[in-house]
Amino acid sequence: MTDDNHRPRESLELEEGTSQDQVKKKDYPLKNGERTQNRGDVDGQEDQETTDDDTVLNRLIENFVNTTTAHGIPNIYRSKSTVQRAFWTLAVLICLSAFILEGTRLIRTFLSYPYSTRNDIVSMSELEFPAVSICNVNMMRRSMLANTRFAHIVLLDNDGISDTHAETQETDDETTGDYAWWFDDNFYDELEANSDHHDDEERAANGNTRNNTVTPQMSVKASNNRTDNETGSNGTRHDLVDPDDDGIISETDDDSDNETGDGAIEDGLVDSDDEELKNDRGQTRGEEVGGGVTVNDDEDDENIDEADTHDSEHGHEEQTIEDLSNMSPEELAADDHDFAFYDYNWRNIHGDTDWTHLLQQARFPDNSDVRDLLQPTLDELRLFGHQPEDFILQCNFDRRPCSYRNFTVFQHGDYGNCFTFNGRSVHDQSQQTAMTGRTGAQYGLHLTLFVEQPEYVGLFSTESGVKVSIHPPTEQPFPEDEGLTASTGEMTTISLRQILIDRLGEKYNVPCTYTGEDTNFSSDRFSYTIASCMKMCLQEFLFKVCGCVTNIRLKNGTHCSTLDPAQARCRQLVEHLYHSSSMKCRCPIPCRELSYSRSISSSLWPSKRFEGHLKEQLVKVNNKTEKILMNSERTRQNVVNLIVYFEQLNYEHNQQFPSYTLESLFGDLGGIAGLFIGVSFMSIGEVFIFILEVGGVLSERLRRESRRAVEMRFHQQQQQPQQQQPQQTQQEDEKDRDA
């Protein structure tokens, strides 16, 4: 008989009234109300599910191989021998590598955004007529300069003296150089008075040269004060014709109050009665004064050579363009840079209005170095320049009459008043520009211009005629760069062909701009152009570094003077950086650019038989012409006939377009895919669906394995306290039996 201590645990529990189910419940606790399976059942179920998954995968692979349209991969699966399977595997890998390599190259080509340019000739029924800007090459009229700071310049031409005037009154002079008959006696009286006053000042200055130095600023101050005092009593300047009174639109009306010459010149000037002048009386004759001007009459050539080689003797290390462009404004303006500085070496100059001595020392044949010292303000140019009613005598557009009132006026530093036909503001959409549907010289813009040769000043103009600039209506004209010259006594015809350029933009490695944002260009009237942006950049840099400008039309400020060595050196250095492309200007090309190709021809005008008819016509328009159009010589010296027209009603369209598009990329990828791996986009779809199906099976297996892992961890955590409870119960039973 078996002892109780050696009986099975199950039997003891049954004897005590515990059911088999209760025993199982103690050994294997339920989870979520369900009986857990034993380990053998769980492992069997896992093996069965794994087998089912493998079966599903095999069926998917077999189905894909039998139904796909691809050529390479099915051959691997269907191969009967190891050699065949290795061959097809190697072939597929080589072709797949070639496809990936070539496909990568195509994608890189697409992402580089290449482009091509296409030239088309587009025919139109009508075209927008361009803006035509015209300027008299003479800056200011000599008849307006009698009581101004420019009065002494008139005397330099040697044809305004009273003796010459008296001689020309007695004879009918037809020579080209003497126009004294054009002016009245009052003009010569004012010139003589101004000349005497100027000579007195010069003699006084020369008498004090041994003990006194006169700075250019002092002379300018005196000239300006004299101009202000004399202008008020002179009726000539009060009788000037204001262009606005005749309907002429001025581009500088809003800025005229800020551009007065006296206010710009008076800053920092020294009056002749100041203590500074008294203190300067002890300076020696050979001492250099504040404006860089010396009053040493005996200065020899050796001193000039020393001044010319001043920079090379500094001993500073040579600096590259990159070093200069990266310098701060303070460093850039310093007087220690090694570059090709041109020293004017003005000598014996008593101010920047001492035109006699300045002209004697001019180094350029056209006297441009002296003309740079004129520095008229915008107001002076507007008042003293040629007026539209005198300059534009006849106007016709497409055989319809027009007049000087159809022109807008702007001031140019070299040509005085200039006039633009068919110009408009870029922001003024209500203003309509002229359109034309006709071609040929009989249509377009016809102008008869009167240059007023007697009003020319020799220092202002070395030629006679008209500067013509043709540009889009919203762009700023620059006749000094792009202007054509129409000569007097000729009919100048300009035929046009319009050219339109469209660029793709920065995405295609063509940095460009439409409106000029984030550039050095800023204007409320004109559209963006590279020329205007670069010129504004130069003036902004000059103003920032040197404190002066060379073009007050683009930037308000004081003119740079060649008499001031510091300003002259700084200006030349900035211009050196600008012309060497070392200045960092933000001026990309415009994304849309309109220009005109021009063909120019000319003929003698007017003909001998037409002169009488022309004079009758012009006298009715302006009675000034009757005084000068006395013979063929004078007529051909003073009139210009200008014709601007379209050659054809079509335009050349240069358009950039993408040379490699997304469609081209897909086509090339499909081609190499069929060539190397024998698939099409439909085959790629089949592979995509196959991958999704296989992924679904694998993901389901992973989810089941993850769920089983969680259940096993939970089962182990629940089983540990239950294994300890039977041991405690067995020990208690043994104690009871012993008792």
Secondary structure, 3 states (H helix, E strand, C coil): CCCHHHCCHHHHHHHCCCCHHHHHHHHCCCECCECCCCHHHHHHHHHHHHHHHHHHHHHHHHHHHHHCCCCHHHHHHHCCCHHHHHHHHHHHHHHHHHHHHHHHHHHHHHHCCCEEEEEEEEECCCEECCEEEEEECCCCCHHHCCCCCCHHHHHCCCCCCHHHHHHHHHCCCCCCCCCHHHCCHHHHHHHHHHHHHHHHHHHHHHHCCCCCCCCHHHHHHHHHHHHHHHHHHCHHHHCCCCHHHHCCEECCCCCHHHCCHHHHHHCCCCCCCCHHHHHHHHCCCCCCCCCCCECCCCCCHHHHHHHHCCCCCCCCCCCCHHHHHCCCHHHHHCCCCCCCCCCCCCECCCCCCCHHHHHHCCCCCCCHHHHCCCCCCHHHHHHHCCCHHHHEEEEEECCEEECHHHEEEEEECCCEEEEEECCCCCCCCCCCCCEECCCCCCCCEEEEEECCHHHCCCCCCCCCEEEEEEECCCCCCCHHHHCEEEECCEEEEEEEEEEEEECCCHHHCCCEECCCCCCCCCCCCCCCCHHHHHHHHHHHHHHHHCCCECCCCCCCCCECCCCCHHHHHHHHHHHHHHHCCCCCCCCCEECEEEEEEEEEEEEECCCCCCHHHHHHHHHHHCCHHHHHCCCHHHHHHHEEEEEEEEEEEEEEEEEEEECCCHHHHHHHHHHHHHHHCCCCHHHHHHHHHHHHHHHHHHHHHHHHHHHHHHHHHHHHHHHHHHHHHHHHHHHHHHHHHHC
